[in-house]
């Protein structure tokens, strides 16, 4: 019976191709909109998660100034102050539960010269464990050591892009010298390619120097920009944040009702904010796709009503040779479901194709959600069944004598 219904449905659709295509178009657009928005959302969340993973395992940062997230998940620090000291950073490392280790840092943009070229670079002055906390390691050469920090050695490590801009070949930069603050620094190594972090800073455009060298021999300052912390994998961020606030407010004598002169952030906060923004986009996409499905369902409904009217003789003949009402109902429900299923299937295939091509061209992580695709395909068939219910009921009511009279 199923094969007979299928052949009859295909024959009917083939006989009225344009009508069938128009009926399937709305369902196609609905399936494309729904699955497309779902996949864009999942791809962007996965991209944010990958960026977070690149920043370092369980990273948490306390910075001088006020942290602001924008809806895209990027971070900006405003109102930088000079009240954050090395003692503050050490107090946070020692006093906050779940902190495994920390790396105070100073960041500042400065002109750097080397190899006959000059560039503006973000100088990151920190400790050797910075590379562990931020999961960022040299590709050529090495990072500076604890002894070089203690000795305030005039050494540095270049980001890959800086090395290329100054010396051309990154590997050849090792052992060369660069000038900063009119002082010469020996290049110990060149970092691996990393890309931008959640603050939008291109980490390949960063020059790394020992913290003590920068604070005492270069800029002669007593304040730091903040401290990067590596947390235990089971750390509760709310508890960490509360502890950080307690320590910093006490050390900076910040009274009740007064604003903090520091900020705290975790890459997971940025991912969560981006996820919330994408949830809104997903909701709007769901509304749009529902409207498209509704339009497609109405199209199938109107087409099936016309089909029933044009096939009254066929229905009467089937009834005359023993066809039951439920057979007629099944036939027309199958035809409407097939139209909607084909439209939804084409929408699903189009989504997969666009996702594969788009991710390849934009260098984004490829995410294919089989659950979303399956639910969309199943939902398309249900739309077809719902749209074909009334026409199928009308077809089943047709009497043999009424057909003969006409």
ZIUR-V691733 format. One record per backbone hydrogen bond with DSSP energy under -1.0 kcal/mol. NH is the residue of the N-H (numbers start at 0). CO is the residue of the C=O. If there is no record, write none. Layout:
# ZIUR-V691733
NH CO
NH CO
This chain:
# ZIUR-V691733
4 0
5 1
6 2
7 3
8 4
9 5
10 6
11 7
12 8
13 9
14 10
19 15
20 16
21 17
22 18
23 19
24 20
27 23
28 24
29 25
30 26
31 27
32 28
33 29
34 30
35 31
36 32
37 33
38 34
39 35
40 36
41 37
42 38
43 39
44 40
45 41
46 42
47 43
48 44
49 45
50 46
51 47
52 48
53 49
59 228
60 264
61 226
62 262
63 224
64 260
65 77
67 75
69 73
72 69
74 197
75 67
77 65
88 84
89 85
90 86
91 87
92 88
93 89
94 90
95 91
98 95
99 229
100 229
102 227
104 225
105 124
107 122
109 120
111 118
112 178
113 116
116 113
118 111
120 109
121 204
122 107
123 206
124 105
125 208
129 126
130 127
132 128
133 129
135 130
138 189
139 189
141 187
148 144
149 145
150 146
152 147
154 152
155 185
156 207
157 188
158 205
161 203
162 158
163 159
164 160
165 161
166 162
167 163
168 166
172 169
174 186
175 172
177 184
178 112
179 182
182 179
184 177
185 153
186 175
187 155
189 139
190 157
191 136
196 200
199 196
202 194
204 201
206 121
207 156
208 123
210 125
213 209
214 210
215 211
216 212
218 213
220 214
223 83
224 104
225 104
226 61
227 102
228 59
229 100
230 57
231 97
234 231
239 235
240 236
241 237
242 238
243 239
244 240
245 241
246 242
247 243
248 244
249 245
250 246
251 247
253 248
257 254
262 62
264 60
268 265
269 265
270 266
271 267
272 268
273 269
274 270
275 271
276 272
277 273
278 274
279 275
280 276
281 277
282 278
283 279
284 280
285 281
286 282
287 283
288 284
289 285
290 286
291 287
292 288
293 289
294 290
295 291
296 292
297 293
298 294
299 295
300 296
301 297
302 298
303 299
304 300
305 301
306 302
307 303
308 304
309 305
310 306
314 310
315 311
316 312
317 313
318 314
319 315
320 316
321 318
322 317
327 323
328 324
329 325
330 326
331 327
332 328
333 329
334 330
335 331
336 332
337 333
338 334
339 335
340 336
341 337
342 338
343 339
344 340
345 341
346 342
347 343
348 344
349 345
350 346
351 347
352 348
353 349
354 350
355 351
356 352
357 353
358 354
359 355
360 356
361 357
363 358
372 368
373 369
374 370
375 371
376 372
377 373
378 374
379 375
380 376
381 377
382 378
383 379
384 380
385 381
386 382
387 383
391 387
392 388
393 389
394 390
395 391
396 392
397 394
402 398
403 399
404 400
405 401
